[in-house]
Amino acid sequence: MTRQNPWATKVASLIQGGNEAAALAQIKVAPSVKDLQQLRKLLGAALARHPNVDDATSDMIVTLSSPRLHRSP
């Protein structure tokens, strides 16, 4: 059994509590694409009320999904 990361639920509670600035800061340092997708799923229709959060999550999914520009030695 895998342990789930509570990151998405914590960020969703920040957004629902009205602290969008803190949520945007957390989204910029998101641990993984999976967590961002889970956050978008948790928010659902609420993303329409928070266009900055919608844009930030979409941008970070693209950024984390893209291949790195350099390789480790």
C-alpha positions as a Markdown table, in Angstrom:
| # | Residue | x | y | z |
|---|---|---|---|---|
| 1 | Met | 0.0 | 0.0 | 0.0 |
| 2 | Thr | 1.4 | 3.4 | -1.0 |
| 3 | Arg | 1.4 | 6.4 | 1.2 |
| 4 | Gln | -0.4 | 9.4 | -0.3 |
| 5 | Asn | 1.0 | 12.8 | -0.3 |
| 6 | Pro | -1.2 | 15.3 | 1.5 |
| 7 | Trp | 0.2 | 18.3 | -0.5 |
| 8 | Ala | -2.9 | 18.6 | -2.8 |
| 9 | Thr | -5.4 | 18.7 | 0.0 |
| 10 | Lys | -3.4 | 21.3 | 1.9 |
| 11 | Val | -3.0 | 23.6 | -1.1 |
| 12 | Ala | -6.7 | 23.1 | -2.0 |
| 13 | Ser | -7.6 | 24.2 | 1.6 |
| 14 | Leu | -5.4 | 27.3 | 1.1 |
| 15 | Ile | -7.3 | 28.2 | -2.0 |
| 16 | Gln | -10.7 | 27.6 | -0.5 |
| 17 | Gly | -9.7 | 29.6 | 2.6 |
| 18 | Gly | -8.9 | 32.6 | 0.4 |
| 19 | Asn | -5.1 | 32.6 | 0.6 |
| 20 | Glu | -4.5 | 32.4 | -3.1 |
| 21 | Ala | -1.0 | 34.0 | -2.9 |
| 22 | Ala | 0.3 | 31.2 | -0.6 |
| 23 | Ala | -1.3 | 28.6 | -2.8 |
| 24 | Leu | 0.4 | 30.1 | -5.9 |
| 25 | Ala | 3.8 | 29.9 | -4.1 |
| 26 | Gln | 3.2 | 26.3 | -3.2 |
| 27 | Ile | 2.2 | 25.5 | -6.8 |
| 28 | Lys | 5.5 | 26.9 | -8.1 |
| 29 | Val | 7.4 | 24.4 | -5.9 |
| 30 | Ala | 5.0 | 21.5 | -6.5 |
| 31 | Pro | 6.6 | 18.0 | -5.9 |
| 32 | Ser | 5.2 | 16.3 | -9.0 |
| 33 | Val | 2.9 | 16.3 | -11.9 |
| 34 | Lys | 0.7 | 13.7 | -10.1 |
| 35 | Asp | 0.2 | 16.1 | -7.2 |
| 36 | Leu | -0.7 | 19.0 | -9.5 |
| 37 | Gln | -3.2 | 16.8 | -11.3 |
| 38 | Gln | -4.7 | 15.7 | -8.0 |
| 39 | Leu | -5.0 | 19.4 | -7.0 |
| 40 | Arg | -6.9 | 20.2 | -10.2 |
| 41 | Lys | -9.2 | 17.3 | -9.6 |
| 42 | Leu | -9.9 | 18.3 | -6.0 |
| 43 | Leu | -10.7 | 21.9 | -7.1 |
| 44 | Gly | -12.9 | 20.9 | -10.1 |
| 45 | Ala | -15.3 | 23.7 | -10.9 |
| 46 | Ala | -13.6 | 26.0 | -8.4 |
| 47 | Leu | -10.8 | 26.6 | -10.9 |
| 48 | Ala | -13.2 | 28.8 | -12.9 |
| 49 | Arg | -13.3 | 31.2 | -9.9 |
| 50 | His | -9.5 | 31.2 | -9.6 |
| 51 | Pro | -8.0 | 31.8 | -13.0 |
| 52 | Asn | -4.5 | 32.5 | -11.6 |
| 53 | Val | -4.5 | 29.1 | -10.0 |
| 54 | Asp | -5.8 | 27.4 | -13.2 |
| 55 | Asp | -3.0 | 29.1 | -15.2 |
| 56 | Ala | -0.3 | 28.3 | -12.6 |
| 57 | Thr | -1.2 | 24.6 | -12.3 |
| 58 | Ser | -1.4 | 24.2 | -16.1 |
| 59 | Asp | 2.0 | 25.9 | -16.6 |
| 60 | Met | 3.7 | 23.8 | -13.9 |
| 61 | Ile | 2.3 | 20.6 | -15.3 |
| 62 | Val | 3.9 | 21.5 | -18.7 |
| 63 | Thr | 7.1 | 22.5 | -17.0 |
| 64 | Leu | 7.4 | 19.4 | -14.9 |
| 65 | Ser | 6.4 | 17.2 | -17.8 |
| 66 | Ser | 9.0 | 18.5 | -20.3 |
| 67 | Pro | 12.4 | 16.9 | -20.6 |
| 68 | Arg | 15.2 | 18.6 | -18.8 |
| 69 | Leu | 17.6 | 20.8 | -20.9 |
| 70 | His | 20.7 | 19.2 | -19.4 |
| 71 | Arg | 21.7 | 15.7 | -18.3 |
| 72 | Ser | 23.4 | 14.7 | -15.1 |
| 73 | Pro | 26.9 | 13.4 | -15.4 |
